[in-house]
Amino acid sequence: MLFSIPALAIIVLDQISKGIVLRAIPLHGSISVIGDFFNLVHTRNRGMAFGLMNRPGSHLGFYLLVTATFVAVGVLIFWFLRLKHKDRPLILPLSFVLGGALGNLIDRLRLGEVVDFIDFFVGSCHWPAFNVADSAITVGTIWLAIQVLFFSSAKPLNTQ
């Protein structure tokens, strides 16, 4: 339950927010929220983070990303099933990554691309647009790294 409920909540929030964007903002449209800092936009990304592999007409990238997502979801579920009681702090970050991966996978399978809509910028410097699923993956990955690197009970290998 601790693994599936947060992941499901992220998927639902992600899909609802993207649905609102699809209905309220025309493709490549923009709504200013905070002056020269934050807009809601409607962009599409066929690739992955930061627009990598975002090539029109390339089906290889689509199949590669869908396959990689299924593999990643399998690894996340396998990791979760192997957790011991002492590893409980890893459950939430794993579920964040899982929910984000599945949220973007739903878009990719349904639309052939991912809807992005959160746009932060300062002057002409824009951070690439992203969505709730991307945020969950990022937060979950950072949280997971911190847990594993600084709070893990695993002992380092003896190198002597």
Secondary structure, DSSP 8 states (H G I E B T S, - for coil): -TTHHHHHHHHHHHHHHHHHHHHHS-TT-EEEEETTTEEEEEEEESSSGGGTT--TT-HHHHHHHHHHHHHHHHHHHHHHHT--GGGGGGHHHHHHHHHHHHHHHHHHHHHSSEEEEEEEEETTEE---B-HHHHHHHHHHHHHHHHHHHS---------
